[in-house]
Amino acid sequence: MRVRIRATGQVMYESEFRNYLKQQGSGAWRNQVITEAVMNEFGADPVFEGPQATGGTVYQYSQYDGVQKEYDGKWYTKYILGPVFNDYTDENGVFRSAADQETEYKASKDAEQAASMRSERDQLLAKTDWVTIKAVDASIDGLGIQLPQQWMDYRKALRDVPTQAGFPWNVVWPNKP
């Protein structure tokens, strides 16, 4: 639970509010339940959980952006789609534009997603290794057994997943024979 101090607008978690009460000389609340009445007594309001931000792109997520008073007079957490990038100059005097940061962030997320999809693909391929091993063993034994075309096509389609137009975010997995 979060608490908002009316006089300052400061928002804090319940544990921080307990420390605040202690600093105000009210240590008796250390192990007590902090109710709305207690908050009111010390000039504070409860902050209720607001709705998460939705929509956006695969690169965005809902992130906390403070609190706001709603139509019912109560305070609620506010969320926006992020991440949010800002221009700044780092400690070495190098200017970092928001656009450059966003490009780097997206490249990083693309790489993470691609690694995840390749890992999933590799697991699916590993589950079909028995088919190729069986075919190789049979050919070594002179049985002349060929790997069924449907399994060869499936394994090729799995190996080709990274070449799909939507990779790594929109992958169409081939159907297992």
C-alpha positions as protocol buffer text, in pm:
chain_id: "A"
residue {
  index: 1
  type: MET
  ca { x: 0 y: 0 z: 0 }
}
residue {
  index: 2
  type: ARG
  ca { x: 114 y: 354 z: -73 }
}
residue {
  index: 3
  type: VAL
  ca { x: 38 y: 663 z: 129 }
}
residue {
  index: 4
  type: ARG
  ca { x: 33 y: 1029 z: 18 }
}
residue {
  index: 5
  type: ILE
  ca { x: 121 y: 1306 z: 266 }
}
residue {
  index: 6
  type: ARG
  ca { x: -120 y: 1595 z: 206 }
}
residue {
  index: 7
  type: ALA
  ca { x: 116 y: 1876 z: 314 }
}
residue {
  index: 8
  type: THR
  ca { x: 402 y: 1779 z: 85 }
}
residue {
  index: 9
  type: GLY
  ca { x: 245 y: 1555 z: -181 }
}
residue {
  index: 10
  type: GLN
  ca { x: 511 y: 1297 z: -103 }
}
residue {
  index: 11
  type: VAL
  ca { x: 410 y: 939 z: -184 }
}
residue {
  index: 12
  type: MET
  ca { x: 559 y: 654 z: 15 }
}
residue {
  index: 13
  type: TYR
  ca { x: 508 y: 289 z: 90 }
}
residue {
  index: 14
  type: GLU
  ca { x: 352 y: 181 z: 420 }
}
residue {
  index: 15
  type: SER
  ca { x: 691 y: 92 z: 571 }
}
residue {
  index: 16
  type: GLU
  ca { x: 818 y: 441 z: 489 }
}
residue {
  index: 17
  type: PHE
  ca { x: 499 y: 588 z: 639 }
}
residue {
  index: 18
  type: ARG
  ca { x: 568 y: 398 z: 962 }
}
residue {
  index: 19
  type: ASN
  ca { x: 914 y: 560 z: 974 }
}
residue {
  index: 20
  type: TYR
  ca { x: 747 y: 896 z: 904 }
}
residue {
  index: 21
  type: LEU
  ca { x: 514 y: 840 z: 1199 }
}
residue {
  index: 22
  type: LYS
  ca { x: 812 y: 753 z: 1417 }
}
residue {
  index: 23
  type: GLN
  ca { x: 984 y: 1078 z: 1313 }
}
residue {
  index: 24
  type: GLN
  ca { x: 663 y: 1263 z: 1405 }
}
residue {
  index: 25
  type: GLY
  ca { x: 690 y: 1111 z: 1755 }
}
residue {
  index: 26
  type: SER
  ca { x: 423 y: 852 z: 1692 }
}
residue {
  index: 27
  type: GLY
  ca { x: 619 y: 530 z: 1722 }
}
residue {
  index: 28
  type: ALA
  ca { x: 317 y: 357 z: 1873 }
}
residue {
  index: 29
  type: TRP
  ca { x: 198 y: 279 z: 1519 }
}
residue {
  index: 30
  type: ARG
  ca { x: 507 y: 72 z: 1441 }
}
residue {
  index: 31
  type: ASN
  ca { x: 325 y: -263 z: 1487 }
}
residue {
  index: 32
  type: GLN
  ca { x: -33 y: -146 z: 1445 }
}
residue {
  index: 33
  type: VAL
  ca { x: -250 y: -176 z: 1137 }
}
residue {
  index: 34
  type: ILE
  ca { x: -237 y: 148 z: 940 }
}
residue {
  index: 35
  type: THR
  ca { x: -598 y: 230 z: 864 }
}
residue {
  index: 36
  type: GLU
  ca { x: -747 y: 516 z: 666 }
}
residue {
  index: 37
  type: ALA
  ca { x: -841 y: 678 z: 1000 }
}
residue {
  index: 38
  type: VAL
  ca { x: -476 y: 666 z: 1116 }
}
residue {
  index: 39
  type: MET
  ca { x: -364 y: 818 z: 787 }
}
residue {
  index: 40
  type: ASN
  ca { x: -622 y: 1092 z: 819 }
}
residue {
  index: 41
  type: GLU
  ca { x: -507 y: 1168 z: 1174 }
}
residue {
  index: 42
  type: PHE
  ca { x: -156 y: 1229 z: 1042 }
}
residue {
  index: 43
  type: GLY
  ca { x: -258 y: 1426 z: 732 }
}
residue {
  index: 44
  type: ALA
  ca { x: -221 y: 1145 z: 482 }
}
residue {
  index: 45
  type: ASP
  ca { x: -437 y: 969 z: 228 }
}
residue {
  index: 46
  type: PRO
  ca { x: -429 y: 610 z: 104 }
}
residue {
  index: 47
  type: VAL
  ca { x: -324 y: 563 z: -256 }
}
residue {
  index: 48
  type: PHE
  ca { x: -527 y: 300 z: -436 }
}
residue {
  index: 49
  type: GLU
  ca { x: -395 y: 96 z: -727 }
}
residue {
  index: 50
  type: GLY
  ca { x: -492 y: 248 z: -1061 }
}
residue {
  index: 51
  type: PRO
  ca { x: -524 y: 66 z: -1392 }
}
residue {
  index: 52
  type: GLN
  ca { x: -212 y: -43 z: -1576 }
}
residue {
  index: 53
  type: ALA
  ca { x: -135 y: 126 z: -1908 }
}
residue {
  index: 54
  type: THR
  ca { x: -228 y: -91 z: -2205 }
}
residue {
  index: 55
  type: GLY
  ca { x: -162 y: -94 z: -2577 }
}
residue {
  index: 56
  type: GLY
  ca { x: 162 y: 22 z: -2724 }
}
residue {
  index: 57
  type: THR
  ca { x: 422 y: -191 z: -2900 }
}
residue {
  index: 58
  type: VAL
  ca { x: 624 y: -500 z: -2813 }
}
residue {
  index: 59
  type: TYR
  ca { x: 891 y: -262 z: -2683 }
}
residue {
  index: 60
  type: GLN
  ca { x: 667 y: -92 z: -2429 }
}
residue {
  index: 61
  type: TYR
  ca { x: 544 y: -185 z: -2085 }
}
residue {
  index: 62
  type: SER
  ca { x: 329 y: -27 z: -1817 }
}
residue {
  index: 63
  type: GLN
  ca { x: 539 y: 183 z: -1581 }
}
residue {
  index: 64
  type: TYR
  ca { x: 454 y: 378 z: -1268 }
}
residue {
  index: 65
  type: ASP
  ca { x: 424 y: 755 z: -1321 }
}
residue {
  index: 66
  type: GLY
  ca { x: 314 y: 897 z: -987 }
}
residue {
  index: 67
  type: VAL
  ca { x: -34 y: 940 z: -846 }
}
residue {
  index: 68
  type: GLN
  ca { x: -341 y: 1139 z: -946 }
}
residue {
  index: 69
  type: LYS
  ca { x: -665 y: 1239 z: -782 }
}
residue {
  index: 70
  type: GLU
  ca { x: -967 y: 1085 z: -948 }
}
residue {
  index: 71
  type: TYR
  ca { x: -1331 y: 1191 z: -979 }
}
residue {
  index: 72
  type: ASP
  ca { x: -1417 y: 1022 z: -648 }
}
residue {
  index: 73
  type: GLY
  ca { x: -1168 y: 1240 z: -459 }
}
residue {
  index: 74
  type: LYS
  ca { x: -933 y: 949 z: -389 }
}
residue {
  index: 75
  type: TRP
  ca { x: -572 y: 913 z: -498 }
}
residue {
  index: 76
  type: TYR
  ca { x: -471 y: 643 z: -744 }
}
residue {
  index: 77
  type: THR
  ca { x: -142 y: 527 z: -892 }
}
residue {
  index: 78
  type: LYS
  ca { x: -93 y: 641 z: -1250 }
}
residue {
  index: 79
  type: TYR
  ca { x: 76 y: 434 z: -1519 }
}
residue {
  index: 80
  type: ILE
  ca { x: 210 y: 523 z: -1862 }
}
residue {
  index: 81
  type: LEU
  ca { x: 356 y: 322 z: -2145 }
}
residue {
  index: 82
  type: GLY
  ca { x: 732 y: 321 z: -2123 }
}
residue {
  index: 83
  type: PRO
  ca { x: 1018 y: 320 z: -2126 }
}
residue {
  index: 84
  type: VAL
  ca { x: 1057 y: 695 z: -2151 }
}
residue {
  index: 85
  type: PHE
  ca { x: 1385 y: 827 z: -2284 }
}
residue {
  index: 86
  type: ASN
  ca { x: 1525 y: 1177 z: -2235 }
}
residue {
  index: 87
  type: ASP
  ca { x: 1821 y: 1360 z: -2382 }
}
residue {
  index: 88
  type: TYR
  ca { x: 2109 y: 1393 z: -2136 }
}
residue {
  index: 89
  type: THR
  ca { x: 2483 y: 1439 z: -2112 }
}
residue {
  index: 90
  type: ASP
  ca { x: 2665 y: 1161 z: -1929 }
}
residue {
  index: 91
  type: GLU
  ca { x: 2943 y: 1198 z: -1671 }
}
residue {
  index: 92
  type: ASN
  ca { x: 3204 y: 1200 z: -1951 }
}
residue {
  index: 93
  type: GLY
  ca { x: 3036 y: 1491 z: -2128 }
}
residue {
  index: 94
  type: VAL
  ca { x: 2894 y: 1270 z: -2403 }
}
residue {
  index: 95
  type: PHE
  ca { x: 2550 y: 1375 z: -2525 }
}
residue {
  index: 96
  type: ARG
  ca { x: 2296 y: 1090 z: -2536 }
}
residue {
  index: 97
  type: SER
  ca { x: 1985 y: 1163 z: -2739 }
}
residue {
  index: 98
  type: ALA
  ca { x: 1651 y: 1005 z: -2654 }
}
residue {
  index: 99
  type: ALA
  ca { x: 1635 y: 867 z: -3010 }
}
residue {
  index: 100
  type: ASP
  ca { x: 1974 y: 694 z: -2974 }
}
residue {
  index: 101
  type: GLN
  ca { x: 1873 y: 545 z: -2640 }
}
residue {
  index: 102
  type: GLU
  ca { x: 1548 y: 417 z: -2785 }
}
residue {
  index: 103
  type: THR
  ca { x: 1728 y: 261 z: -3082 }
}
residue {
  index: 104
  type: GLU
  ca { x: 1972 y: 83 z: -2850 }
}
residue {
  index: 105
  type: TYR
  ca { x: 1689 y: -32 z: -2625 }
}
residue {
  index: 106
  type: LYS
  ca { x: 1491 y: -176 z: -2918 }
}
residue {
  index: 107
  type: ALA
  ca { x: 1800 y: -353 z: -3055 }
}
residue {
  index: 108
  type: SER
  ca { x: 1859 y: -504 z: -2712 }
}
residue {
  index: 109
  type: LYS
  ca { x: 1496 y: -622 z: -2684 }
}
residue {
  index: 110
  type: ASP
  ca { x: 1510 y: -764 z: -3039 }
}
residue {
  index: 111
  type: ALA
  ca { x: 1826 y: -958 z: -2949 }
}
residue {
  index: 112
  type: GLU
  ca { x: 1666 y: -1095 z: -2630 }
}
residue {
  index: 113
  type: GLN
  ca { x: 1353 y: -1202 z: -2818 }
}
residue {
  index: 114
  type: ALA
  ca { x: 1557 y: -1358 z: -3100 }
}
residue {
  index: 115
  type: ALA
  ca { x: 1762 y: -1559 z: -2848 }
}
residue {
  index: 116
  type: SER
  ca { x: 1442 y: -1677 z: -2681 }
}
residue {
  index: 117
  type: MET
  ca { x: 1286 y: -1785 z: -3011 }
}
residue {
  index: 118
  type: ARG
  ca { x: 1605 y: -1962 z: -3120 }
}
residue {
  index: 119
  type: SER
  ca { x: 1615 y: -2144 z: -2787 }
}
residue {
  index: 120
  type: GLU
  ca { x: 1255 y: -2258 z: -2834 }
}
residue {
  index: 121
  type: ARG
  ca { x: 1335 y: -2365 z: -3190 }
}
residue {
  index: 122
  type: ASP
  ca { x: 1642 y: -2558 z: -3070 }
}
residue {
  index: 123
  type: GLN
  ca { x: 1430 y: -2743 z: -2814 }
}
residue {
  index: 124
  type: LEU
  ca { x: 1182 y: -2841 z: -3083 }
}
residue {
  index: 125
  type: LEU
  ca { x: 1466 y: -2961 z: -3306 }
}
residue {
  index: 126
  type: ALA
  ca { x: 1613 y: -3163 z: -3018 }
}
residue {
  index: 127
  type: LYS
  ca { x: 1280 y: -3339 z: -2976 }
}
residue {
  index: 128
  type: THR
  ca { x: 1309 y: -3463 z: -3335 }
}
residue {
  index: 129
  type: ASP
  ca { x: 1673 y: -3575 z: -3318 }
}
residue {
  index: 130
  type: TRP
  ca { x: 1557 y: -3933 z: -3258 }
}
residue {
  index: 131
  type: VAL
  ca { x: 1418 y: -3939 z: -3612 }
}
residue {
  index: 132
  type: THR
  ca { x: 1748 y: -3848 z: -3774 }
}
residue {
  index: 133
  type: ILE
  ca { x: 1948 y: -4076 z: -3544 }
}
residue {
  index: 134
  type: LYS
  ca { x: 1716 y: -4366 z: -3630 }
}
residue {
  index: 135
  type: ALA
  ca { x: 1758 y: -4298 z: -4002 }
}
residue {
  index: 136
  type: VAL
  ca { x: 2140 y: -4271 z: -3972 }
}
residue {
  index: 137
  type: ASP
  ca { x: 2157 y: -4592 z: -3765 }
}
residue {
  index: 138
  type: ALA
  ca { x: 1944 y: -4772 z: -4021 }
}
residue {
  index: 139
  type: SER
  ca { x: 2166 y: -4655 z: -4309 }
}
residue {
  index: 140
  type: ILE
  ca { x: 2479 y: -4765 z: -4121 }
}
residue {
  index: 141
  type: ASP
  ca { x: 2322 y: -5106 z: -4067 }
}
residue {
  index: 142
  type: GLY
  ca { x: 2262 y: -5124 z: -4442 }
}
residue {
  index: 143
  type: LEU
  ca { x: 1886 y: -5113 z: -4409 }
}
residue {
  index: 144
  type: GLY
  ca { x: 1862 y: -4816 z: -4646 }
}
residue {
  index: 145
  type: ILE
  ca { x: 1585 y: -4645 z: -4449 }
}
residue {
  index: 146
  type: GLN
  ca { x: 1530 y: -4287 z: -4555 }
}
residue {
  index: 147
  type: LEU
  ca { x: 1416 y: -4010 z: -4323 }
}
residue {
  index: 148
  type: PRO
  ca { x: 1050 y: -3948 z: -4407 }
}
residue {
  index: 149
  type: GLN
  ca { x: 1008 y: -3633 z: -4616 }
}
residue {
  index: 150
  type: GLN
  ca { x: 754 y: -3485 z: -4370 }
}
residue {
  index: 151
  type: TRP
  ca { x: 1014 y: -3497 z: -4089 }
}
residue {
  index: 152
  type: MET
  ca { x: 1283 y: -3351 z: -4314 }
}
residue {
  index: 153
  type: ASP
  ca { x: 1046 y: -3068 z: -4410 }
}
residue {
  index: 154
  type: TYR
  ca { x: 953 y: -3006 z: -4047 }
}
residue {
  index: 155
  type: ARG
  ca { x: 1315 y: -2989 z: -3936 }
}
residue {
  index: 156
  type: LYS
  ca { x: 1404 y: -2756 z: -4224 }
}
residue {
  index: 157
  type: ALA
  ca { x: 1108 y: -2530 z: -4138 }
}
residue {
  index: 158
  type: LEU
  ca { x: 1233 y: -2514 z: -3778 }
}
residue {
  index: 159
  type: ARG
  ca { x: 1586 y: -2427 z: -3892 }
}
residue {
  index: 160
  type: ASP
  ca { x: 1438 y: -2155 z: -4116 }
}
residue {
  index: 161
  type: VAL
  ca { x: 1236 y: -1987 z: -3837 }
}
residue {
  index: 162
  type: PRO
  ca { x: 1492 y: -1702 z: -3799 }
}
residue {
  index: 163
  type: THR
  ca { x: 1450 y: -1614 z: -4167 }
}
residue {
  index: 164
  type: GLN
  ca { x: 1075 y: -1549 z: -4132 }
}
residue {
  index: 165
  type: ALA
  ca { x: 967 y: -1193 z: -4209 }
}
residue {
  index: 166
  type: GLY
  ca { x: 818 y: -1137 z: -3860 }
}
residue {
  index: 167
  type: PHE
  ca { x: 1110 y: -1287 z: -3668 }
}
residue {
  index: 168
  type: PRO
  ca { x: 1167 y: -1249 z: -3373 }
}
residue {
  index: 169
  type: TRP
  ca { x: 833 y: -1102 z: -3263 }
}
residue {
  index: 170
  type: ASN
  ca { x: 588 y: -1278 z: -3495 }
}
residue {
  index: 171
  type: VAL
  ca { x: 695 y: -1637 z: -3542 }
}
residue {
  index: 172
  type: VAL
  ca { x: 481 y: -1894 z: -3720 }
}
residue {
  index: 173
  type: TRP
  ca { x: 581 y: -2235 z: -3588 }
}
residue {
  index: 174
  type: PRO
  ca { x: 561 y: -2525 z: -3835 }
}
residue {
  index: 175
  type: ASN
  ca { x: 321 y: -2810 z: -3763 }
}
residue {
  index: 176
  type: LYS
  ca { x: 480 y: -3126 z: -3628 }
}
residue {
  index: 177
  type: PRO
  ca { x: 416 y: -3429 z: -3850 }
}
